[in-house]
């Protein structure tokens, strides 16, 4: 690839974007104006409206059933509240309160706490749902607080006890935080969310126009017939998206910081000497670079795949929603950065921002965040280049996606969009119906209902409805004997490797004891070993493989066998809705997908899946046996020395399986 040609494309795209006055205004000028207007106007309006609300005051009905000097002291402190008016509580007070003529009702009565010790019970009726109600209770609380000390002091003196007794416990608060850290705490919650959203939205504006927009304008063909290679075109457009995203983010960052600082100072919070240190500012920009490149590559892939701008916008919406949910983690308390969260895109940047703003971050977390995001970025840009080199994707035409056309042209059903829709619906059904099935007393029945009614039955009904051929679509074919012989030697070592991966996850992100107890409970849902084997091993082996390796894999085969295996493995891992088993399940999904796609038979993945689950049942049931004690250090951890022979046996068996399944015998090579 010629980087010089890529830069030529990059300069061309930048010049075109800078000539667009709308892009310049929304990217550079608008943020510089918008945030000061929002924050300064917001703070001024808040101060004004608070003052207006306090000037209006409130009308309160008061009942004093005690009527002694101390109850009068309480009422005196209430009367001192500025702009508050009072009237005696009468029979009409309740109706007046409901009609909003009066804003609150206060009653004072006495009570006996213990012999010789009286107390004053005060009730306040107000409407928390209104601004005036919230202002009323705040002012009244302040008045009661002042009256309380005076009343208690008088009661003590009446009994001949010095009121100095009230000062027998002296609390001295020592706040070790600085103004910088307090400011950082506030910004650390808000800033990550805003910066991430600004980054993806600004990148989306440019990305949709660079490919999908050029398809609409019919200018993409001119660029493709030039002397510039496809990967050089991708790189030039890729750099353009990153540049505009960063220009927008940097401008927003400065404008947002100074506007927020002004608002906080107007609110009475001291911000003298508060600043974003150059070190912290540099770290935030350093962390944003890989995230910007990741968003750029994903959005460029979407733009490349889309036929026009409208379609690109529709595909961007799910990405935007997912990003919003992940970025909002900065608002949650007690969630701190760790090594596992440092591997999750968007979440890692959000938590890193929060840690940097209060100067409480670790270098290892920073490196893991940047490193993992770069890995995801490389995969995403590779996908973009792959799409850009595929004529069928780059020049897709409108297709008839109606059910009527699907029944006529069966292959029109199997595209990535429908695959994602079906997976999403299945996931929703699992979350709502599956949890309902499994929430009852009979967990065994619930698990079987989930497998049959949610996972298997919809696939079979769709195949029947669309008049598809089940054996062809689901790859129902009897494997060769040598394939069947190799399956246990592939699956059992793979199960041990998956268990070891689970241990590594436990080191990075400790798994709670309750999780292991829950897993043991599932293993013991039936005392009958055959029923247990049928419900946990055989049934999931059939139903889940029909869904993922039989049905969903068909939707992604046009993008290549490798991508079909990767996508279904990813869906398989997400479908289990278990963050602790996400990585191990993904690895297992890759293996099951390979066994199916290589041999052309879903029977191999069904048997492998069944062996995997069955071995887990066997290991849990005979954990105290000598064989299991050799393999496992305890009920949750395998011995370290098991890993090398397991990897060797797994690799050798997989190579033999690869040789035993020649491409000419693979149904997918038809």
C-alpha positions in Angstrom: 0.0 0.0 0.0 1.2 3.5 -0.9 0.8 5.8 2.1 1.4 8.8 -0.2 -1.7 7.9 -2.2 -3.7 7.4 0.9 -2.6 10.9 2.0 -3.7 12.3 -1.4 -7.2 10.8 -0.8 -7.1 12.2 2.8 -6.3 15.7 1.5 -9.0 15.5 -1.1 -11.6 14.5 1.4 -10.5 17.2 3.9 -10.7 19.9 1.3 -14.2 18.8 0.3 -15.4 18.8 3.9 -13.8 22.2 4.7 -15.6 23.6 1.6 -18.8 22.5 3.2 -19.9 25.5 5.3 -22.5 23.4 7.2 -19.8 20.9 8.3 -17.5 23.7 9.4 -20.3 25.3 11.4 -21.5 22.2 13.2 -18.0 20.8 13.9 -16.1 23.9 14.9 -18.2 27.0 15.4 -21.3 25.6 17.0 -19.6 23.9 20.0 -17.8 27.1 20.8 -21.1 29.0 21.0 -23.4 26.2 22.2 -21.8 25.2 25.5 -21.4 28.8 26.9 -25.0 29.5 25.9 -26.3 26.3 27.5 -24.3 26.4 30.7 -24.2 30.2 31.3 -27.9 30.5 30.4 -28.8 27.4 32.4 -27.0 28.6 35.6 -28.4 32.1 35.2 -31.9 30.7 34.7 -31.6 28.4 37.7 -30.4 31.2 40.0 -33.2 33.5 38.7 -36.0 30.9 39.1 -34.8 29.9 42.5 -35.0 33.5 43.6 -38.5 33.8 42.0 -39.6 30.7 43.9 -38.3 32.0 47.2 -39.9 35.4 46.7 -43.3 33.7 46.1 -43.0 32.1 49.5 -45.7 29.7 50.8 -48.9 29.8 52.8 -49.0 27.2 55.6 -51.7 26.2 58.0 -50.4 25.6 61.5 -51.9 23.7 64.4 -50.3 23.9 67.9 -52.0 21.5 70.2 -49.3 22.0 72.9 -49.3 25.8 73.1 -46.4 26.2 75.6 -43.3 28.3 75.5 -41.3 25.7 73.5 -44.0 25.1 70.9 -44.2 28.8 70.5 -40.4 28.8 70.1 -40.8 26.4 67.2 -43.5 28.6 65.6 -41.4 31.7 66.1 -38.6 30.1 64.0 -41.2 29.2 61.3 -42.4 32.8 61.2 -38.9 34.0 60.7 -38.8 32.3 57.3 -38.8 35.0 54.7 -41.9 35.3 52.5 -43.7 32.5 54.4 -47.3 33.2 55.6 -49.2 31.3 58.2 -52.9 30.7 59.2 -54.5 28.7 61.9 -55.3 25.1 60.9 -59.1 24.7 60.6 -61.7 22.3 59.2 -61.3 23.8 55.7 -57.5 23.4 55.7 -57.5 19.9 54.1 -59.8 21.1 51.3 -57.7 24.3 50.8 -54.5 22.1 50.6 -56.1 19.8 48.0 -57.2 22.9 46.0 -53.6 24.3 46.3 -54.8 27.4 48.1 -52.4 26.6 50.9 -49.0 24.9 50.3 -48.6 22.9 53.5 -50.0 21.8 56.9 -47.9 21.7 60.1 -49.1 20.2 63.3 -47.3 20.3 66.7 -48.3 17.9 69.5 -46.5 16.5 72.5 -45.6 12.9 73.4 -43.9 11.1 76.3 -40.7 9.3 75.3 -40.2 7.9 78.9 -41.4 8.8 82.4 -40.5 12.5 82.9 -39.3 13.0 79.4 -41.6 14.8 77.0 -41.1 15.4 73.3 -42.6 17.5 70.6 -43.9 15.7 67.5 -44.1 17.8 64.4 -45.7 16.6 61.1 -45.4 18.5 57.9 -47.7 17.8 55.0 -46.3 19.0 51.6 -46.2 18.0 47.9 -42.7 16.6 47.0 -43.7 16.5 43.3 -43.8 20.3 43.0 -41.0 22.9 43.1 -42.8 24.9 45.8 -43.2 21.7 47.9 -39.5 20.9 47.7 -38.6 24.6 48.6 -41.1 24.5 51.5 -39.7 21.4 53.2 -36.1 22.7 52.8 -36.9 26.0 54.4 -39.0 24.3 57.2 -36.2 21.8 57.9 -33.7 24.7 58.4 -36.2 26.4 60.8 -36.8 23.2 62.8 -33.1 22.6 63.1 -32.5 26.0 64.6 -35.6 25.6 66.9 -34.5 22.1 68.0 -31.3 23.3 69.7 -33.1 26.2 71.5 -35.9 23.9 72.7 -33.6 21.2 74.0 -31.4 23.8 75.7 -34.5 25.2 77.5 -35.7 21.8 78.6 -32.3 20.9 80.1 -32.2 24.2 82.0 -35.7 23.5 83.4 -34.4 20.3 84.9 -31.3 22.0 86.3 -28.9 20.5 83.7 -26.4 22.8 82.0 -27.1 23.3 78.3 -23.3 22.7 77.7 -24.3 19.1 77.7 -25.4 19.6 74.1 -21.7 20.2 73.3 -20.5 17.0 74.9 -19.9 15.4 71.5 -17.9 17.6 69.2 -17.6 16.4 65.6 -14.8 17.9 63.5 -14.9 17.1 59.8 -11.6 17.1 58.0 -12.1 17.0 54.2 -8.8 16.0 52.6 -10.1 16.5 49.1 -9.0 19.5 47.1 -11.1 21.8 45.0 -9.3 20.2 42.0 -10.4 16.7 43.1 -14.0 17.8 43.8 -14.2 19.4 40.4 -12.6 16.3 39.0 -15.3 14.1 40.6 -18.1 16.1 39.0 -16.4 16.2 35.6 -15.4 12.6 35.9 -19.1 11.6 35.9 -20.3 13.9 33.1 -17.3 14.4 30.9 -16.7 10.8 29.7 -20.3 10.4 28.6 -20.3 13.7 26.8 -16.9 13.2 25.1 -17.7 9.7 23.9 -21.1 10.7 22.5 -19.5 13.7 20.8 -16.8 11.5 19.4 -19.2 9.0 17.8 -21.8 11.5 16.6 -19.2 13.8 14.9 -17.5 10.7 13.3 -20.9 9.4 12.1 -21.7 12.7 10.3 -18.5 12.5 8.2 -18.5 8.7 7.8 -22.0 8.4 6.4 -21.1 11.0 3.7 -17.7 9.6 2.7 -19.0 6.4 1.1 -22.8 6.1 1.3 -23.0 9.8 0.3 -20.7 9.3 -2.6 -22.9 6.3 -3.7 -25.9 8.7 -3.8 -24.0 11.4 -5.7 -22.5 8.7 -8.1 -19.0 10.0 -7.5 -17.6 6.9 -5.9 -17.0 5.2 -9.3 -14.7 8.1 -10.4 -12.5 7.5 -7.3 -12.4 3.7 -7.8 -11.2 3.9 -11.5 -8.3 6.1 -10.4 -4.7 4.8 -9.8 -5.4 4.6 -6.1 -5.8 1.1 -4.6 -8.9 0.2 -2.6 -7.0 -0.1 0.7 -5.4 3.4 0.1 -8.9 4.9 -0.5 -10.1 3.3 2.7 -7.1 4.6 4.6 -7.6 8.2 3.3 -11.3 8.2 4.2 -10.4 6.6 7.5 -8.0 9.4 8.4 -10.6 12.0 7.4 -13.1 10.6 9.8 -10.6 10.5 12.7 -9.4 14.1 11.9 -12.9 15.6 12.0 -13.9 13.6 15.0 -10.8 14.8 17.0 -11.3 18.4 15.9 -14.8 18.3 17.2 -13.8 16.5 20.4 -11.0 18.9 21.3 -13.1 22.0 20.6 -16.0 20.5 22.6 -13.6 19.5 25.4 -12.2 23.1 25.9 -15.6 24.7 25.5 -17.3 22.3 27.8 -14.7 22.6 30.5 -14.7 26.4 30.7 -18.5 26.6 30.4 -19.0 24.1 33.2 -16.4 25.8 35.4 -18.4 29.1 35.0 -21.6 27.4 35.9 -20.1 25.8 39.0 -18.7 29.1 40.2 -22.1 30.8 39.6 -23.6 28.0 41.8 -21.3 29.0 44.7 -18.7 26.2 44.4 -15.2 27.6 44.7 -13.2 26.7 41.6 -10.2 29.0 42.1 -7.0 27.2 41.0 -9.0 24.4 39.5 -7.6 23.2 36.1 -7.2 20.2 34.0 -3.4 19.4 34.4 -1.5 18.9 31.2 -0.6 15.4 32.2 -4.3 14.5 32.7 -5.3 16.3 29.5 -2.6 14.4 27.5 -3.8 11.0 29.0 -7.4 11.7 28.0 -6.4 12.6 24.4 -4.1 9.5 24.3 -7.0 7.3 25.4 -9.4 8.9 22.9 -7.1 8.2 19.9 -7.7 4.5 19.8 -11.4 4.9 20.5 -11.7 7.5 17.7 -10.0 5.1 15.3 -12.3 2.3 16.4 -15.5 4.3 15.9 -14.0 5.6 12.5 -13.5 2.1 11.2 -16.9 0.7 12.4 -18.7 3.7 11.0 -16.8 3.5 7.7 -17.7 -0.2 7.5 -21.4 0.8 8.0 -21.1 3.5 5.4 -19.4 1.1 2.9 -22.1 -1.6 3.4 -25.0 0.9 3.1 -26.6 1.7 -0.2 -27.4 5.3 0.7 -27.3 7.8 3.5 -30.7 6.9 4.9 -29.6 3.3 5.3 -26.4 4.3 6.9 -28.2 6.4 9.4 -30.5 3.5 10.3 -27.5 1.2 10.9 -25.8 3.8 13.0 -28.7 4.0 15.5 -28.1 0.6 17.2 -24.4 1.5 17.5 -25.3 4.8 19.0 -27.7 3.3 21.5 -25.2 0.6 22.6 -22.5 3.3 23.0 -24.9 5.5 25.2 -25.6 2.5 27.5 -21.9 1.7 27.8 -20.8 5.3 28.3 -23.3 5.8 31.1 -21.2 3.6 33.4 -19.4 6.7 34.6 -22.7 7.8 36.4 -22.8 4.6 38.4 -21.3 4.6 41.9 -18.9 2.0 43.3 -17.8 0.9 39.8 -14.1 1.3 39.4 -11.7 0.4 36.7 -10.1 -3.1 36.8 -8.2 -5.3 34.3 -11.3 -7.0 33.0 -13.3 -3.7 32.4 -10.2 -2.3 30.7 -10.8 -4.8 27.9 -14.4 -3.7 27.2 -14.7 -0.9 24.6 -16.2 2.4 25.6 -16.6 1.2 29.2 -12.8 1.3 29.6 -12.5 4.8 28.3 -15.4 6.0 30.4 -14.0 4.6 33.6 -10.4 5.7 32.7 -11.7 9.3 32.3 -13.3 9.1 35.7 -10.1 7.9 37.3 -7.9 10.4 35.5 -10.1 13.4 36.5 -9.5 12.6 40.2 -5.9 11.6 39.6 -6.5 8.0 40.7 -5.6 5.8 37.8 -3.1 2.9 37.2 -0.7 2.7 34.3 -1.6 -1.0 33.7 -5.3 0.0 33.2 -4.3 2.8 30.8 -2.1 0.4 28.8 -4.8 -2.3 28.7 -7.4 0.2 27.6 -5.3 1.5 24.8 -3.9 -1.9 23.8 -7.3 -3.7 23.7 -9.0 -0.8 21.8 -6.2 -0.9 19.2 -6.7 -4.6 18.7 -10.5 -4.1 18.1 -9.6 -1.2 15.8 -7.3 -3.4 13.7 -10.1 -6.0 13.3 -12.6 -3.3 12.4 -10.4 -1.6 9.8 -9.6 -5.0 8.3 -13.3 -5.6 8.0 -13.7 -2.2 6.3 -11.0 -3.0 3.7 -12.6 -6.4 3.1 -16.0 -4.8 2.5 -14.5 -2.1 0.2 -12.9 -4.8 -1.9 -16.1 -6.8 -2.3 -18.0 -5.5 -5.3 -21.2 -7.2 -4.3 -21.2 -5.2 -1.0 -19.9 -1.9 -2.4 -22.4 -1.7 -5.2 -25.4 -3.3 -3.5 -28.7 -2.5 -5.1 -32.2 -2.3 -3.5 -33.6 -5.7 -3.0 -37.1 -6.9 -2.4 -37.0 -8.1 1.2 -40.7 -8.9 1.5 -41.9 -12.3 2.8 -43.4 -13.0 -0.6 -40.1 -12.5 -2.3 -38.2 -14.5 0.3 -40.5 -17.5 -0.4 -39.7 -17.1 -4.1 -36.0 -16.4 -3.8 -34.9 -18.3 -0.7 -31.4 -16.9 -0.6 -32.7 -13.3 -0.2 -33.5 -14.2 3.4 -29.9 -15.1 4.3 -28.3 -11.7 4.8 -26.6 -10.2 7.9 -29.4 -7.8 8.6 -32.0 -10.6 9.0 -29.5 -12.6 11.0 -29.1 -9.8 13.5 -32.9 -9.2 13.7 -33.5 -12.9 14.3 -30.8 -13.1 17.0 -32.1 -10.0 18.7 -35.6 -11.4 18.8 -34.3 -14.7 20.2 -32.3 -12.8 22.8 -35.4 -10.8 23.9 -37.5 -14.0 24.0 -34.8 -15.7 26.2 -34.6 -12.7 28.5 -38.4 -12.3 29.1 -39.9 -15.7 28.4 -36.9 -17.8 29.4 -36.6 -16.1 32.8 -40.3 -16.6 33.3 -40.0 -20.3 32.5 -37.0 -20.7 34.8 -38.3 -18.6 37.7 -40.7 -21.2 39.0 -40.1 -24.0 41.4 -39.4 -26.6 38.7 -36.1 -25.4 37.2 -35.7 -28.6 35.2 -39.0 -28.0 33.4 -38.1 -24.3 32.8 -34.8 -25.2 31.2 -36.4 -27.7 28.9 -39.2 -25.3 27.9 -36.6 -22.6 27.1 -34.6 -25.0 24.9 -37.6 -26.3 23.0 -40.0 -23.4 22.8 -37.6 -20.4 22.5 -34.5 -21.8 20.8 -35.6 -24.8 18.6 -39.2 -24.4 17.7 -39.1 -20.9 16.0 -36.3 -22.2 13.7 -38.3 -25.2 12.7 -41.5 -23.2 12.2 -39.7 -20.6 9.9 -38.2 -23.4 7.8 -41.7 -24.9 7.4 -43.3 -21.5 6.7 -40.8 -20.5 4.1 -40.8 -24.0 2.5 -37.1 -24.4 3.0 -35.3 -27.7 2.9 -34.3 -28.6 6.5 -31.5 -31.0 5.7 -29.9 -28.5 3.3 -30.4 -25.4 5.5 -29.4 -27.1 8.8 -26.6 -29.3 7.3 -28.2 -32.5 8.6 -25.7 -35.0 7.3 -24.1 -38.1 8.9 -20.4 -37.5 9.5 -17.7 -40.1 8.5 -16.7 -42.6 11.2 -13.2 -41.1 11.5 -14.7 -37.7 12.3 -16.8 -39.2 15.1 -13.8 -41.0 16.5 -11.8 -37.7 16.7 -14.6 -35.6 18.4 -14.0 -36.7 22.0 -10.2 -36.1 21.6 -11.1 -32.6 20.4 -13.9 -31.7 22.8 -12.7 -33.0 26.2 -9.3 -31.1 25.9 -11.2 -28.1 24.7 -13.4 -28.3 27.8 -10.3 -28.3 30.0 -8.9 -25.3 28.1 -12.2 -23.5 28.5 -12.1 -24.2 32.2 -8.6 -22.8 32.4 -9.7 -19.7 30.5 -12.4 -19.3 33.2 -9.7 -19.4 35.8 -7.8 -16.6 34.1 -11.0 -14.6 34.0 -11.3 -15.2 37.7 -7.9 -13.8 38.3 -8.7 -10.6 36.4 -12.3 -10.3 37.5 -13.0 -12.3 40.6 -16.1 -14.5 40.3 -18.3 -14.4 43.4 -18.9 -17.6 45.4 -22.7 -17.2 44.8 -22.0 -17.7 41.1 -20.4 -21.1 41.7 -23.2 -22.1 44.0 -25.8 -21.2 41.3 -23.9 -23.4 38.8 -23.8 -26.3 41.2 -27.6 -25.9 41.8 -28.1 -26.3 38.0 -26.0 -29.5 38.0 -28.2 -30.9 40.8 -31.7 -30.1 39.3 -32.4 -33.8 39.1 -31.2 -36.8 41.1 -31.6 -39.0 38.0 -28.3 -38.9 36.0 -30.0 -39.8 32.7 -32.6 -37.0 33.0 -29.7 -34.6 34.0 -27.7 -35.7 31.0 -30.7 -35.3 28.7 -31.7 -31.8 29.9 -28.3 -30.2 30.3 -26.2 -32.0 27.7 -28.3 -33.5 24.9 -31.1 -31.0 24.7 -28.9 -27.9 24.6 -26.6 -29.7 22.2 -29.4 -30.2 19.7 -31.4 -27.0 20.2 -28.5 -24.5 20.5 -26.6 -26.0 17.6 -29.7 -25.9 15.4 -30.1 -22.2 16.2 -26.4 -21.1 15.9 -24.5 -23.4 13.7 -27.5 -24.6 11.7 -29.7 -21.5 11.2 -27.8 -18.3 12.1 -24.6 -19.3 10.4 -26.4 -19.3 7.1 -27.1 -15.5 7.4 -23.3 -14.7 7.4 -21.8 -17.2 4.9 -21.8 -14.7 2.1 -19.1 -12.8 4.0 -16.9 -15.9 4.1 -16.7 -19.0 6.2 -14.4 -17.4 8.8 -16.7 -14.4 9.4 -19.7 -16.8 9.7 -17.9 -18.8 12.4 -16.8 -15.6 14.2 -20.2 -14.0 14.2 -22.1 -17.0 15.4 -19.5 -17.6 18.1 -20.0 -14.0 19.2 -23.8 -14.4 19.2 -23.4 -17.8 21.0 -21.4 -16.1 23.8 -23.8 -13.2 24.2 -26.9 -15.5 24.2 -25.7 -17.1 27.4 -26.0 -13.7 29.1 -23.1 -14.6 31.5 -20.3 -12.0 31.6 -18.0 -14.5 33.5 -18.3 -17.1 30.7 -18.3 -14.7 27.8 -14.7 -15.4 26.7 -14.8 -19.1 27.3 -18.1 -19.5 25.5 -16.8 -17.5 22.6 -13.8 -19.9 22.3 -16.2 -22.9 22.4 -18.4 -21.2 19.8 -15.4 -20.8 17.5 -14.6 -24.5 17.8 -18.3 -25.7 17.2 -18.5 -23.4 14.2 -15.3 -24.7 12.7 -16.5 -28.4 13.2 -19.7 -27.6 11.3 -18.3 -25.4 8.5 -15.4 -27.7 7.9 -17.3 -31.0 7.8 -20.6 -29.6 6.4 -22.4 -31.5 9.1 -24.2 -30.0 12.1 -24.1 -33.5 13.8 -20.4 -32.9 14.7 -21.1 -29.7 16.6 -24.2 -31.3 18.2 -22.1 -34.2 19.5 -19.2 -31.9 20.5 -21.6 -29.6 22.4 -23.2 -32.6 24.1 -19.8 -34.0 25.1 -18.7 -30.6 26.5 -21.8 -30.3 28.7 -21.8 -34.0 29.6 -18.2 -33.8 30.8 -19.1 -30.8 32.9 -21.9 -32.8 34.5 -19.5 -35.8 35.1 -16.8 -33.6 36.6 -19.3 -32.0 39.0 -20.9 -35.3 40.0 -17.7 -37.1 40.6 -15.6 -34.2 42.0 -14.3 -36.4 44.9 -13.1 -39.3 42.7 -9.4 -40.0 42.2 -9.6 -39.2 38.5 -11.2 -35.8 39.1 -8.8 -34.9 41.9 -6.0 -35.5 39.4 -7.5 -33.1 36.9 -9.0 -30.5 39.3 -7.2 -28.8 42.2 -10.7 -28.1 43.7 -14.3 -27.8 42.5 -13.6 -24.6 40.6 -9.9 -24.9 39.4 -8.1 -27.3 37.2 -4.4 -28.2 37.9 -1.9 -26.1 35.9 0.0 -29.1 34.6 -3.2 -30.3 32.7 -3.1 -27.4 30.3 0.0 -28.4 28.2 -1.1 -31.9 27.4 -4.7 -30.7 26.8 -3.5 -28.1 24.3 -1.3 -30.8 22.5 -4.0 -33.4 22.3 -6.5 -30.7 21.1 -4.2 -29.4 18.4 -3.2 -32.8 17.1 -6.8 -34.0 17.0 -7.9 -30.8 15.3 -5.2 -31.2 12.6 -6.3 -34.8 12.0 -10.0 -33.7 11.8 -9.0 -31.0 9.3 -7.3 -33.6 7.1 -10.2 -36.1 7.5 -12.7 -33.5 6.2 -11.4 -32.6 2.7 -13.0 -29.5 1.1 -14.5 -31.6 -1.7 -16.6 -33.4 0.9 -17.7 -30.2 2.5 -21.2 -29.3 1.6 -20.5 -25.6 2.1 -18.1 -25.7 -0.8 -20.9 -26.5 -3.2 
